Amino acid sequence: LGYGDGFSTRYQNVHLRHGSEVGQIVGRVNMDMGQILFNNQDLEIKNGERFVVWDQEGENFSNICLESKTIPYEVFIHLTERIPKIYRQ
């Protein structure tokens, strides 16, 4: 997930939750990849494991908006066709 998908370079230093752990986006988000640093040495994220950037609970999404100083509309409008979207009622 990178800026080619609409994941902005403004998200550098934003915190994201994965399960019970909180990591921070480090370095510069590039075309196809962003790096997240988790300080917990015991945390194991396996190759191919699903990492949810945000879900219906919205905690990560709210945090992205707050820490990157942007509004939800901007986050959604930048997502490209490379990101599958599932709409639920």
HTML snippet that shows the backbone in 3Dmol.js (N, CA, C, O; Angstrom):
<script src="https://3Dmol.org/build/3Dmol-min.js"></script>
<div id="view" style="width:600px;height:400px;position:relative"></div>
<script>
const pdb = `
ATOM      1  N   LEU A   1       0.859  -1.169   0.000  1.00  0.00           N
ATOM      2  CA  LEU A   1       0.000   0.000   0.000  1.00  0.00           C
ATOM      3  C   LEU A   1       0.898   1.221   0.000  1.00  0.00           C
ATOM      4  O   LEU A   1       1.706   1.403   0.911  1.00  0.00           O
ATOM      5  N   GLY A   2       0.760   2.063  -1.021  1.00  0.00           N
ATOM      6  CA  GLY A   2       1.582   3.263  -1.134  1.00  0.00           C
ATOM      7  C   GLY A   2       0.799   4.380  -1.787  1.00  0.00           C
ATOM      8  O   GLY A   2      -0.420   4.299  -1.932  1.00  0.00           O
ATOM      9  N   TYR A   3       1.514   5.430  -2.182  1.00  0.00           N
ATOM     10  CA  TYR A   3       0.797   6.563  -2.764  1.00  0.00           C
ATOM     11  C   TYR A   3       0.192   6.234  -4.125  1.00  0.00           C
ATOM     12  O   TYR A   3      -0.693   6.956  -4.585  1.00  0.00           O
ATOM     13  N   GLY A   4       0.641   5.170  -4.778  1.00  0.00           N
ATOM     14  CA  GLY A   4       0.014   4.720  -6.012  1.00  0.00           C
ATOM     15  C   GLY A   4      -1.394   4.173  -5.769  1.00  0.00           C
ATOM     16  O   GLY A   4      -2.194   4.044  -6.695  1.00  0.00           O
ATOM     17  N   ASP A   5      -1.678   3.855  -4.507  1.00  0.00           N
ATOM     18  CA  ASP A   5      -2.997   3.369  -4.110  1.00  0.00           C
ATOM     19  C   ASP A   5      -3.833   4.483  -3.473  1.00  0.00           C
ATOM     20  O   ASP A   5      -5.017   4.297  -3.193  1.00  0.00           O
ATOM     21  N   GLY A   6      -3.209   5.636  -3.250  1.00  0.00           N
ATOM     22  CA  GLY A   6      -3.890   6.737  -2.593  1.00  0.00           C
ATOM     23  C   GLY A   6      -3.527   6.875  -1.131  1.00  0.00           C
ATOM     24  O   GLY A   6      -4.116   7.682  -0.412  1.00  0.00           O
ATOM     25  N   PHE A   7      -2.551   6.085  -0.685  1.00  0.00           N
ATOM     26  CA  PHE A   7      -2.071   6.159   0.700  1.00  0.00           C
ATOM     27  C   PHE A   7      -1.024   7.267   0.743  1.00  0.00           C
ATOM     28  O   PHE A   7       0.126   7.048   0.362  1.00  0.00           O
ATOM     29  N   SER A   8      -1.404   8.427   1.194  1.00  0.00           N
ATOM     30  CA  SER A   8      -0.637   9.661   1.062  1.00  0.00           C
ATOM     31  C   SER A   8       0.725   9.633   1.747  1.00  0.00           C
ATOM     32  O   SER A   8       0.924   8.950   2.751  1.00  0.00           O
ATOM     33  N   THR A   9       1.650  10.388   1.180  1.00  0.00           N
ATOM     34  CA  THR A   9       2.956  10.573   1.813  1.00  0.00           C
ATOM     35  C   THR A   9       2.817  11.407   3.090  1.00  0.00           C
ATOM     36  O   THR A   9       3.745  11.449   3.898  1.00  0.00           O
ATOM     37  N   ARG A  10       1.682  12.064   3.281  1.00  0.00           N
ATOM     38  CA  ARG A  10       1.425  12.818   4.515  1.00  0.00           C
ATOM     39  C   ARG A  10       1.231  11.904   5.727  1.00  0.00           C
ATOM     40  O   ARG A  10       1.216  12.387   6.859  1.00  0.00           O
ATOM     41  N   TYR A  11       1.086  10.623   5.515  1.00  0.00           N
ATOM     42  CA  TYR A  11       0.817   9.705   6.619  1.00  0.00           C
ATOM     43  C   TYR A  11       2.070   9.306   7.380  1.00  0.00           C
ATOM     44  O   TYR A  11       1.994   8.516   8.321  1.00  0.00           O
ATOM     45  N   GLN A  12       3.218   9.836   6.989  1.00  0.00           N
ATOM     46  CA  GLN A  12       4.450   9.557   7.719  1.00  0.00           C
ATOM     47  C   GLN A  12       4.261   9.961   9.178  1.00  0.00           C
ATOM     48  O   GLN A  12       3.743  11.041   9.462  1.00  0.00           O
ATOM     49  N   ASN A  13       4.676   9.105  10.096  1.00  0.00           N
ATOM     50  CA  ASN A  13       4.589   9.269  11.553  1.00  0.00           C
ATOM     51  C   ASN A  13       3.201   9.009  12.130  1.00  0.00           C
ATOM     52  O   ASN A  13       3.024   9.114  13.344  1.00  0.00           O
ATOM     53  N   VAL A  14       2.212   8.673  11.304  1.00  0.00           N
ATOM     54  CA  VAL A  14       0.881   8.335  11.796  1.00  0.00           C
ATOM     55  C   VAL A  14       0.944   6.974  12.479  1.00  0.00           C
ATOM     56  O   VAL A  14       1.679   6.091  12.038  1.00  0.00           O
ATOM     57  N   HIS A  15       0.179   6.802  13.548  1.00  0.00           N
ATOM     58  CA  HIS A  15       0.122   5.540  14.283  1.00  0.00           C
ATOM     59  C   HIS A  15      -1.048   4.690  13.801  1.00  0.00           C
ATOM     60  O   HIS A  15      -2.152   5.197  13.603  1.00  0.00           O
ATOM     61  N   LEU A  16      -0.801   3.399  13.614  1.00  0.00           N
ATOM     62  CA  LEU A  16      -1.829   2.443  13.212  1.00  0.00           C
ATOM     63  C   LEU A  16      -1.829   1.273  14.186  1.00  0.00           C
ATOM     64  O   LEU A  16      -0.787   0.890  14.717  1.00  0.00           O
ATOM     65  N   ARG A  17      -2.998   0.721  14.410  1.00  0.00           N
ATOM     66  CA  ARG A  17      -3.149  -0.426  15.302  1.00  0.00           C
ATOM     67  C   ARG A  17      -3.239  -1.705  14.469  1.00  0.00           C
ATOM     68  O   ARG A  17      -3.913  -1.757  13.440  1.00  0.00           O
ATOM     69  N   HIS A  18      -2.536  -2.733  14.948  1.00  0.00           N
ATOM     70  CA  HIS A  18      -2.630  -4.082  14.366  1.00  0.00           C
ATOM     71  C   HIS A  18      -2.884  -5.016  15.534  1.00  0.00           C
ATOM     72  O   HIS A  18      -1.975  -5.324  16.305  1.00  0.00           O
ATOM     73  N   GLY A  19      -4.131  -5.466  15.662  1.00  0.00           N
ATOM     74  CA  GLY A  19      -4.509  -6.244  16.843  1.00  0.00           C
ATOM     75  C   GLY A  19      -4.426  -5.352  18.061  1.00  0.00           C
ATOM     76  O   GLY A  19      -5.048  -4.290  18.099  1.00  0.00           O
ATOM     77  N   SER A  20      -3.668  -5.770  19.052  1.00  0.00           N
ATOM     78  CA  SER A  20      -3.520  -4.965  20.262  1.00  0.00           C
ATOM     79  C   SER A  20      -2.270  -4.093  20.231  1.00  0.00           C
ATOM     80  O   SER A  20      -2.001  -3.364  21.186  1.00  0.00           O
ATOM     81  N   GLU A  21      -1.509  -4.161  19.149  1.00  0.00           N
ATOM     82  CA  GLU A  21      -0.250  -3.420  19.044  1.00  0.00           C
ATOM     83  C   GLU A  21      -0.421  -2.140  18.231  1.00  0.00           C
ATOM     84  O   GLU A  21      -1.228  -2.078  17.304  1.00  0.00           O
ATOM     85  N   VAL A  22       0.349  -1.128  18.594  1.00  0.00           N
ATOM     86  CA  VAL A  22       0.332   0.149  17.867  1.00  0.00           C
ATOM     87  C   VAL A  22       1.696   0.351  17.228  1.00  0.00           C
ATOM     88  O   VAL A  22       2.731   0.263  17.889  1.00  0.00           O
ATOM     89  N   GLY A  23       1.676   0.622  15.930  1.00  0.00           N
ATOM     90  CA  GLY A  23       2.907   0.890  15.204  1.00  0.00           C
ATOM     91  C   GLY A  23       2.858   2.278  14.604  1.00  0.00           C
ATOM     92  O   GLY A  23       1.820   2.938  14.619  1.00  0.00           O
ATOM     93  N   GLN A  24       3.988   2.715  14.075  1.00  0.00           N
ATOM     94  CA  GLN A  24       4.078   4.050  13.494  1.00  0.00           C
ATOM     95  C   GLN A  24       4.624   3.947  12.076  1.00  0.00           C
ATOM     96  O   GLN A  24       5.591   3.229  11.821  1.00  0.00           O
ATOM     97  N   ILE A  25       3.994   4.673  11.157  1.00  0.00           N
ATOM     98  CA  ILE A  25       4.480   4.712   9.781  1.00  0.00           C
ATOM     99  C   ILE A  25       5.795   5.483   9.792  1.00  0.00           C
ATOM    100  O   ILE A  25       5.849   6.637  10.217  1.00  0.00           O
ATOM    101  N   VAL A  26       6.850   4.831   9.320  1.00  0.00           N
ATOM    102  CA  VAL A  26       8.183   5.431   9.344  1.00  0.00           C
ATOM    103  C   VAL A  26       8.714   5.565   7.926  1.00  0.00           C
ATOM    104  O   VAL A  26       8.243   4.898   7.005  1.00  0.00           O
ATOM    105  N   GLY A  27       9.689   6.427   7.767  1.00  0.00           N
ATOM    106  CA  GLY A  27      10.241   6.667   6.446  1.00  0.00           C
ATOM    107  C   GLY A  27       9.199   7.341   5.574  1.00  0.00           C
ATOM    108  O   GLY A  27       8.176   7.813   6.070  1.00  0.00           O
ATOM    109  N   ARG A  28       9.448   7.384   4.323  1.00  0.00           N
ATOM    110  CA  ARG A  28       8.528   8.035   3.387  1.00  0.00           C
ATOM    111  C   ARG A  28       7.686   6.961   2.701  1.00  0.00           C
ATOM    112  O   ARG A  28       8.219   5.958   2.226  1.00  0.00           O
ATOM    113  N   VAL A  29       6.387   7.171   2.650  1.00  0.00           N
ATOM    114  CA  VAL A  29       5.503   6.274   1.903  1.00  0.00           C
ATOM    115  C   VAL A  29       5.909   6.391   0.433  1.00  0.00           C
ATOM    116  O   VAL A  29       5.957   7.495  -0.109  1.00  0.00           O
ATOM    117  N   ASN A  30       6.201   5.260  -0.214  1.00  0.00           N
ATOM    118  CA  ASN A  30       6.580   5.327  -1.624  1.00  0.00           C
ATOM    119  C   ASN A  30       5.443   4.815  -2.507  1.00  0.00           C
ATOM    120  O   ASN A  30       4.329   4.604  -2.026  1.00  0.00           O
ATOM    121  N   MET A  31       5.715   4.618  -3.773  1.00  0.00           N
ATOM    122  CA  MET A  31       4.682   4.282  -4.759  1.00  0.00           C
ATOM    123  C   MET A  31       3.837   3.068  -4.366  1.00  0.00           C
ATOM    124  O   MET A  31       2.613   3.102  -4.489  1.00  0.00           O
ATOM    125  N   ASP A  32       4.470   2.013  -3.904  1.00  0.00           N
ATOM    126  CA  ASP A  32       3.770   0.752  -3.645  1.00  0.00           C
ATOM    127  C   ASP A  32       3.924   0.233  -2.227  1.00  0.00           C
ATOM    128  O   ASP A  32       3.524  -0.896  -1.945  1.00  0.00           O
ATOM    129  N   MET A  33       4.500   1.034  -1.315  1.00  0.00           N
ATOM    130  CA  MET A  33       4.773   0.474  -0.002  1.00  0.00           C
ATOM    131  C   MET A  33       4.943   1.571   1.048  1.00  0.00           C
ATOM    132  O   MET A  33       5.496   2.640   0.790  1.00  0.00           O
ATOM    133  N   GLY A  34       4.447   1.259   2.235  1.00  0.00           N
ATOM    134  CA  GLY A  34       4.715   2.060   3.416  1.00  0.00           C
ATOM    135  C   GLY A  34       5.261   1.129   4.481  1.00  0.00           C
ATOM    136  O   GLY A  34       4.923  -0.054   4.497  1.00  0.00           O
ATOM    137  N   GLN A  35       6.094   1.637   5.363  1.00  0.00           N
ATOM    138  CA  GLN A  35       6.704   0.815   6.395  1.00  0.00           C
ATOM    139  C   GLN A  35       6.123   1.220   7.753  1.00  0.00           C
ATOM    140  O   GLN A  35       5.983   2.405   8.056  1.00  0.00           O
ATOM    141  N   ILE A  36       5.791   0.219   8.555  1.00  0.00           N
ATOM    142  CA  ILE A  36       5.244   0.471   9.885  1.00  0.00           C
ATOM    143  C   ILE A  36       6.164  -0.179  10.902  1.00  0.00           C
ATOM    144  O   ILE A  36       6.468  -1.368  10.815  1.00  0.00           O
ATOM    145  N   LEU A  37       6.600   0.614  11.862  1.00  0.00           N
ATOM    146  CA  LEU A  37       7.500   0.134  12.907  1.00  0.00           C
ATOM    147  C   LEU A  37       6.699  -0.190  14.159  1.00  0.00           C
ATOM    148  O   LEU A  37       5.958   0.648  14.673  1.00  0.00           O
ATOM    149  N   PHE A  38       6.859  -1.413  14.638  1.00  0.00           N
ATOM    150  CA  PHE A  38       6.278  -1.843  15.905  1.00  0.00           C
ATOM    151  C   PHE A  38       7.430  -2.063  16.875  1.00  0.00           C
ATOM    152  O   PHE A  38       8.386  -2.767  16.550  1.00  0.00           O
ATOM    153  N   ASN A  39       7.350  -1.474  18.052  1.00  0.00           N
ATOM    154  CA  ASN A  39       8.440  -1.583  19.027  1.00  0.00           C
ATOM    155  C   ASN A  39       8.424  -2.894  19.798  1.00  0.00           C
ATOM    156  O   ASN A  39       9.418  -3.228  20.444  1.00  0.00           O
ATOM    157  N   ASN A  40       7.337  -3.643  19.753  1.00  0.00           N
ATOM    158  CA  ASN A  40       7.233  -4.912  20.459  1.00  0.00           C
ATOM    159  C   ASN A  40       8.078  -5.962  19.735  1.00  0.00           C
ATOM    160  O   ASN A  40       7.727  -6.401  18.640  1.00  0.00           O
ATOM    161  N   GLN A  41       9.178  -6.357  20.343  1.00  0.00           N
ATOM    162  CA  GLN A  41      10.082  -7.337  19.723  1.00  0.00           C
ATOM    163  C   GLN A  41       9.451  -8.712  19.577  1.00  0.00           C
ATOM    164  O   GLN A  41       9.892  -9.509  18.749  1.00  0.00           O
ATOM    165  N   ASP A  42       8.413  -9.003  20.380  1.00  0.00           N
ATOM    166  CA  ASP A  42       7.762 -10.313  20.338  1.00  0.00           C
ATOM    167  C   ASP A  42       6.660 -10.400  19.289  1.00  0.00           C
ATOM    168  O   ASP A  42       6.129 -11.483  19.042  1.00  0.00           O
ATOM    169  N   LEU A  43       6.314  -9.292  18.679  1.00  0.00           N
ATOM    170  CA  LEU A  43       5.244  -9.277  17.685  1.00  0.00           C
ATOM    171  C   LEU A  43       5.706  -9.999  16.426  1.00  0.00           C
ATOM    172  O   LEU A  43       6.758  -9.695  15.865  1.00  0.00           O
ATOM    173  N   GLU A  44       4.894 -10.966  15.996  1.00  0.00           N
ATOM    174  CA  GLU A  44       5.197 -11.691  14.765  1.00  0.00           C
ATOM    175  C   GLU A  44       4.110 -11.419  13.748  1.00  0.00           C
ATOM    176  O   GLU A  44       2.955 -11.796  13.946  1.00  0.00           O
ATOM    177  N   ILE A  45       4.473 -10.773  12.674  1.00  0.00           N
ATOM    178  CA  ILE A  45       3.553 -10.587  11.548  1.00  0.00           C
ATOM    179  C   ILE A  45       4.101 -11.464  10.437  1.00  0.00           C
ATOM    180  O   ILE A  45       5.218 -11.269   9.958  1.00  0.00           O
ATOM    181  N   LYS A  46       3.297 -12.425  10.043  1.00  0.00           N
ATOM    182  CA  LYS A  46       3.748 -13.407   9.058  1.00  0.00           C
ATOM    183  C   LYS A  46       3.550 -12.885   7.641  1.00  0.00           C
ATOM    184  O   LYS A  46       2.644 -12.096   7.373  1.00  0.00           O
ATOM    185  N   ASN A  47       4.410 -13.339   6.746  1.00  0.00           N
ATOM    186  CA  ASN A  47       4.301 -12.995   5.337  1.00  0.00           C
ATOM    187  C   ASN A  47       2.920 -13.406   4.825  1.00  0.00           C
ATOM    188  O   ASN A  47       2.512 -14.552   5.009  1.00  0.00           O
ATOM    189  N   GLY A  48       2.212 -12.503   4.199  1.00  0.00           N
ATOM    190  CA  GLY A  48       0.891 -12.786   3.668  1.00  0.00           C
ATOM    191  C   GLY A  48      -0.241 -12.540   4.650  1.00  0.00           C
ATOM    192  O   GLY A  48      -1.413 -12.639   4.288  1.00  0.00           O
ATOM    193  N   GLU A  49       0.105 -12.218   5.897  1.00  0.00           N
ATOM    194  CA  GLU A  49      -0.926 -11.943   6.904  1.00  0.00           C
ATOM    195  C   GLU A  49      -1.660 -10.655   6.544  1.00  0.00           C
ATOM    196  O   GLU A  49      -1.049  -9.677   6.112  1.00  0.00           O
ATOM    197  N   ARG A  50      -2.949 -10.670   6.726  1.00  0.00           N
ATOM    198  CA  ARG A  50      -3.775  -9.513   6.400  1.00  0.00           C
ATOM    199  C   ARG A  50      -3.551  -8.411   7.434  1.00  0.00           C
ATOM    200  O   ARG A  50      -3.617  -8.647   8.641  1.00  0.00           O
ATOM    201  N   PHE A  51      -3.286  -7.210   6.938  1.00  0.00           N
ATOM    202  CA  PHE A  51      -3.141  -6.020   7.784  1.00  0.00           C
ATOM    203  C   PHE A  51      -4.261  -5.069   7.384  1.00  0.00           C
ATOM    204  O   PHE A  51      -4.306  -4.585   6.252  1.00  0.00           O
ATOM    205  N   VAL A  52      -5.150  -4.810   8.309  1.00  0.00           N
ATOM    206  CA  VAL A  52      -6.298  -3.950   8.028  1.00  0.00           C
ATOM    207  C   VAL A  52      -5.931  -2.518   8.399  1.00  0.00           C
ATOM    208  O   VAL A  52      -5.655  -2.224   9.562  1.00  0.00           O
ATOM    209  N   VAL A  53      -5.928  -1.634   7.413  1.00  0.00           N
ATOM    210  CA  VAL A  53      -5.581  -0.236   7.660  1.00  0.00           C
ATOM    211  C   VAL A  53      -6.704   0.453   8.414  1.00  0.00           C
ATOM    212  O   VAL A  53      -6.456   1.189   9.369  1.00  0.00           O
ATOM    213  N   TRP A  54      -7.944   0.215   7.986  1.00  0.00           N
ATOM    214  CA  TRP A  54      -9.105   0.651   8.766  1.00  0.00           C
ATOM    215  C   TRP A  54     -10.284  -0.235   8.453  1.00  0.00           C
ATOM    216  O   TRP A  54     -10.358  -0.850   7.389  1.00  0.00           O
ATOM    217  N   ASP A  55     -11.210  -0.291   9.400  1.00  0.00           N
ATOM    218  CA  ASP A  55     -12.389  -1.135   9.260  1.00  0.00           C
ATOM    219  C   ASP A  55     -13.612  -0.378   9.749  1.00  0.00           C
ATOM    220  O   ASP A  55     -13.561   0.838   9.937  1.00  0.00           O
ATOM    221  N   GLN A  56     -14.704  -1.089   9.953  1.00  0.00           N
ATOM    222  CA  GLN A  56     -15.959  -0.443  10.345  1.00  0.00           C
ATOM    223  C   GLN A  56     -15.878   0.218  11.721  1.00  0.00           C
ATOM    224  O   GLN A  56     -16.679   1.106  12.014  1.00  0.00           O
ATOM    225  N   GLU A  57     -14.944  -0.185  12.560  1.00  0.00           N
ATOM    226  CA  GLU A  57     -14.808   0.454  13.868  1.00  0.00           C
ATOM    227  C   GLU A  57     -14.216   1.848  13.744  1.00  0.00           C
ATOM    228  O   GLU A  57     -14.532   2.726  14.547  1.00  0.00           O
ATOM    229  N   GLY A  58     -13.375   2.061  12.766  1.00  0.00           N
ATOM    230  CA  GLY A  58     -12.900   3.396  12.433  1.00  0.00           C
ATOM    231  C   GLY A  58     -11.797   3.980  13.292  1.00  0.00           C
ATOM    232  O   GLY A  58     -11.435   5.142  13.103  1.00  0.00           O
ATOM    233  N   GLU A  59     -11.242   3.211  14.241  1.00  0.00           N
ATOM    234  CA  GLU A  59     -10.205   3.776  15.106  1.00  0.00           C
ATOM    235  C   GLU A  59      -8.973   4.203  14.309  1.00  0.00           C
ATOM    236  O   GLU A  59      -8.493   5.326  14.464  1.00  0.00           O
ATOM    237  N   ASN A  60      -8.458   3.310  13.452  1.00  0.00           N
ATOM    238  CA  ASN A  60      -7.299   3.668  12.633  1.00  0.00           C
ATOM    239  C   ASN A  60      -7.629   4.810  11.680  1.00  0.00           C
ATOM    240  O   ASN A  60      -6.814   5.711  11.480  1.00  0.00           O
ATOM    241  N   PHE A  61      -8.818   4.776  11.094  1.00  0.00           N
ATOM    242  CA  PHE A  61      -9.206   5.820  10.146  1.00  0.00           C
ATOM    243  C   PHE A  61      -9.237   7.192  10.821  1.00  0.00           C
ATOM    244  O   PHE A  61      -8.700   8.160  10.284  1.00  0.00           O
ATOM    245  N   SER A  62      -9.858   7.275  11.981  1.00  0.00           N
ATOM    246  CA  SER A  62      -9.913   8.541  12.723  1.00  0.00           C
ATOM    247  C   SER A  62      -8.513   9.019  13.068  1.00  0.00           C
ATOM    248  O   SER A  62      -8.216  10.212  13.002  1.00  0.00           O
ATOM    249  N   ASN A  63      -7.658   8.077  13.435  1.00  0.00           N
ATOM    250  CA  ASN A  63      -6.290   8.424  13.781  1.00  0.00           C
ATOM    251  C   ASN A  63      -5.518   8.944  12.571  1.00  0.00           C
ATOM    252  O   ASN A  63      -4.751   9.899  12.691  1.00  0.00           O
ATOM    253  N   ILE A  64      -5.715   8.325  11.407  1.00  0.00           N
ATOM    254  CA  ILE A  64      -5.059   8.799  10.189  1.00  0.00           C
ATOM    255  C   ILE A  64      -5.449  10.245   9.918  1.00  0.00           C
ATOM    256  O   ILE A  64      -4.591  11.084   9.645  1.00  0.00           O
ATOM    257  N   CYS A  65      -6.739  10.535   9.994  1.00  0.00           N
ATOM    258  CA  CYS A  65      -7.215  11.903   9.736  1.00  0.00           C
ATOM    259  C   CYS A  65      -6.645  12.888  10.748  1.00  0.00           C
ATOM    260  O   CYS A  65      -6.166  13.959  10.375  1.00  0.00           O
ATOM    261  N   LEU A  66      -6.695  12.530  12.014  1.00  0.00           N
ATOM    262  CA  LEU A  66      -6.226  13.415  13.073  1.00  0.00           C
ATOM    263  C   LEU A  66      -4.727  13.688  12.967  1.00  0.00           C
ATOM    264  O   LEU A  66      -4.300  14.842  12.980  1.00  0.00           O
ATOM    265  N   GLU A  67      -3.937  12.633  12.864  1.00  0.00           N
ATOM    266  CA  GLU A  67      -2.482  12.793  12.878  1.00  0.00           C
ATOM    267  C   GLU A  67      -1.915  13.349  11.573  1.00  0.00           C
ATOM    268  O   GLU A  67      -0.844  13.954  11.580  1.00  0.00           O
ATOM    269  N   SER A  68      -2.612  13.156  10.456  1.00  0.00           N
ATOM    270  CA  SER A  68      -2.130  13.716   9.186  1.00  0.00           C
ATOM    271  C   SER A  68      -2.764  15.070   8.897  1.00  0.00           C
ATOM    272  O   SER A  68      -2.492  15.688   7.868  1.00  0.00           O
ATOM    273  N   LYS A  69      -3.615  15.523   9.820  1.00  0.00           N
ATOM    274  CA  LYS A  69      -4.280  16.826   9.707  1.00  0.00           C
ATOM    275  C   LYS A  69      -5.052  16.956   8.395  1.00  0.00           C
ATOM    276  O   LYS A  69      -4.920  17.939   7.666  1.00  0.00           O
ATOM    277  N   THR A  70      -5.857  15.938   8.120  1.00  0.00           N
ATOM    278  CA  THR A  70      -6.692  15.950   6.930  1.00  0.00           C
ATOM    279  C   THR A  70      -8.109  15.556   7.314  1.00  0.00           C
ATOM    280  O   THR A  70      -8.364  15.146   8.446  1.00  0.00           O
ATOM    281  N   ILE A  71      -9.016  15.681   6.378  1.00  0.00           N
ATOM    282  CA  ILE A  71     -10.411  15.349   6.640  1.00  0.00           C
ATOM    283  C   ILE A  71     -10.744  14.013   5.965  1.00  0.00           C
ATOM    284  O   ILE A  71     -10.084  13.627   5.000  1.00  0.00           O
ATOM    285  N   PRO A  72     -11.765  13.305   6.469  1.00  0.00           N
ATOM    286  CA  PRO A  72     -12.119  11.999   5.903  1.00  0.00           C
ATOM    287  C   PRO A  72     -12.353  12.034   4.395  1.00  0.00           C
ATOM    288  O   PRO A  72     -11.953  11.106   3.693  1.00  0.00           O
ATOM    289  N   TYR A  73     -12.985  13.074   3.891  1.00  0.00           N
ATOM    290  CA  TYR A  73     -13.249  13.170   2.452  1.00  0.00           C
ATOM    291  C   TYR A  73     -11.950  13.078   1.662  1.00  0.00           C
ATOM    292  O   TYR A  73     -11.890  12.368   0.658  1.00  0.00           O
ATOM    293  N   GLU A  74     -10.915  13.779   2.094  1.00  0.00           N
ATOM    294  CA  GLU A  74      -9.642  13.755   1.381  1.00  0.00           C
ATOM    295  C   GLU A  74      -9.025  12.365   1.379  1.00  0.00           C
ATOM    296  O   GLU A  74      -8.463  11.933   0.372  1.00  0.00           O
ATOM    297  N   VAL A  75      -9.128  11.664   2.503  1.00  0.00           N
ATOM    298  CA  VAL A  75      -8.570  10.317   2.583  1.00  0.00           C
ATOM    299  C   VAL A  75      -9.272   9.412   1.573  1.00  0.00           C
ATOM    300  O   VAL A  75      -8.613   8.687   0.828  1.00  0.00           O
ATOM    301  N   PHE A  76     -10.600   9.449   1.545  1.00  0.00           N
ATOM    302  CA  PHE A  76     -11.363   8.589   0.636  1.00  0.00           C
ATOM    303  C   PHE A  76     -11.194   8.974  -0.828  1.00  0.00           C
ATOM    304  O   PHE A  76     -11.083   8.096  -1.684  1.00  0.00           O
ATOM    305  N   ILE A  77     -11.173  10.258  -1.130  1.00  0.00           N
ATOM    306  CA  ILE A  77     -11.120  10.705  -2.530  1.00  0.00           C
ATOM    307  C   ILE A  77      -9.785  10.340  -3.190  1.00  0.00           C
ATOM    308  O   ILE A  77      -9.717  10.200  -4.411  1.00  0.00           O
ATOM    309  N   HIS A  78      -8.731  10.185  -2.391  1.00  0.00           N
ATOM    310  CA  HIS A  78      -7.431   9.853  -2.960  1.00  0.00           C
ATOM    311  C   HIS A  78      -7.246   8.364  -3.241  1.00  0.00           C
ATOM    312  O   HIS A  78      -6.312   7.984  -3.946  1.00  0.00           O
ATOM    313  N   LEU A  79      -8.126   7.512  -2.698  1.00  0.00           N
ATOM    314  CA  LEU A  79      -7.987   6.081  -2.957  1.00  0.00           C
ATOM    315  C   LEU A  79      -8.180   5.793  -4.439  1.00  0.00           C
ATOM    316  O   LEU A  79      -9.128   6.284  -5.052  1.00  0.00           O
ATOM    317  N   THR A  80      -7.289   5.003  -5.010  1.00  0.00           N
ATOM    318  CA  THR A  80      -7.345   4.717  -6.438  1.00  0.00           C
ATOM    319  C   THR A  80      -8.105   3.420  -6.708  1.00  0.00           C
ATOM    320  O   THR A  80      -8.553   2.743  -5.782  1.00  0.00           O
ATOM    321  N   GLU A  81      -8.240   3.091  -7.975  1.00  0.00           N
ATOM    322  CA  GLU A  81      -8.938   1.866  -8.383  1.00  0.00           C
ATOM    323  C   GLU A  81      -8.188   0.615  -7.951  1.00  0.00           C
ATOM    324  O   GLU A  81      -8.753  -0.479  -7.971  1.00  0.00           O
ATOM    325  N   ARG A  82      -6.931   0.758  -7.563  1.00  0.00           N
ATOM    326  CA  ARG A  82      -6.143  -0.403  -7.116  1.00  0.00           C
ATOM    327  C   ARG A  82      -6.637  -0.926  -5.768  1.00  0.00           C
ATOM    328  O   ARG A  82      -6.310  -2.049  -5.386  1.00  0.00           O
ATOM    329  N   ILE A  83      -7.416  -0.132  -5.048  1.00  0.00           N
ATOM    330  CA  ILE A  83      -7.948  -0.527  -3.745  1.00  0.00           C
ATOM    331  C   ILE A  83      -9.380  -1.019  -3.925  1.00  0.00           C
ATOM    332  O   ILE A  83     -10.250  -0.250  -4.335  1.00  0.00           O
ATOM    333  N   PRO A  84      -9.636  -2.293  -3.624  1.00  0.00           N
ATOM    334  CA  PRO A  84     -11.031  -2.767  -3.715  1.00  0.00           C
ATOM    335  C   PRO A  84     -11.883  -2.105  -2.639  1.00  0.00           C
ATOM    336  O   PRO A  84     -11.446  -1.936  -1.500  1.00  0.00           O
ATOM    337  N   LYS A  85     -13.078  -1.740  -3.006  1.00  0.00           N
ATOM    338  CA  LYS A  85     -13.999  -1.088  -2.067  1.00  0.00           C
ATOM    339  C   LYS A  85     -15.231  -1.959  -1.880  1.00  0.00           C
ATOM    340  O   LYS A  85     -15.832  -2.424  -2.849  1.00  0.00           O
ATOM    341  N   ILE A  86     -15.592  -2.170  -0.642  1.00  0.00           N
ATOM    342  CA  ILE A  86     -16.783  -2.967  -0.319  1.00  0.00           C
ATOM    343  C   ILE A  86     -17.743  -2.058   0.423  1.00  0.00           C
ATOM    344  O   ILE A  86     -17.425  -1.547   1.497  1.00  0.00           O
ATOM    345  N   TYR A  87     -18.918  -1.859  -0.154  1.00  0.00           N
ATOM    346  CA  TYR A  87     -19.922  -0.995   0.454  1.00  0.00           C
ATOM    347  C   TYR A  87     -20.966  -1.865   1.132  1.00  0.00           C
ATOM    348  O   TYR A  87     -21.471  -2.821   0.544  1.00  0.00           O
ATOM    349  N   ARG A  88     -21.283  -1.526   2.367  1.00  0.00           N
ATOM    350  CA  ARG A  88     -22.280  -2.279   3.128  1.00  0.00           C
ATOM    351  C   ARG A  88     -23.369  -1.336   3.600  1.00  0.00           C
ATOM    352  O   ARG A  88     -23.128  -0.159   3.870  1.00  0.00           O
ATOM    353  N   GLN A  89     -24.570  -1.879   3.692  1.00  0.00           N
ATOM    354  CA  GLN A  89     -25.683  -1.069   4.195  1.00  0.00           C
ATOM    355  C   GLN A  89     -25.898  -1.321   5.648  1.00  0.00           C
ATOM    356  O   GLN A  89     -26.793  -0.729   6.251  1.00  0.00           O
TER     357      GLN A  89
END
`;
const viewer = $3Dmol.createViewer("view");
viewer.addModel(pdb, "pdb");
viewer.setStyle({}, {cartoon: {color: "spectrum"}});
viewer.zoomTo();
viewer.render();
</script>
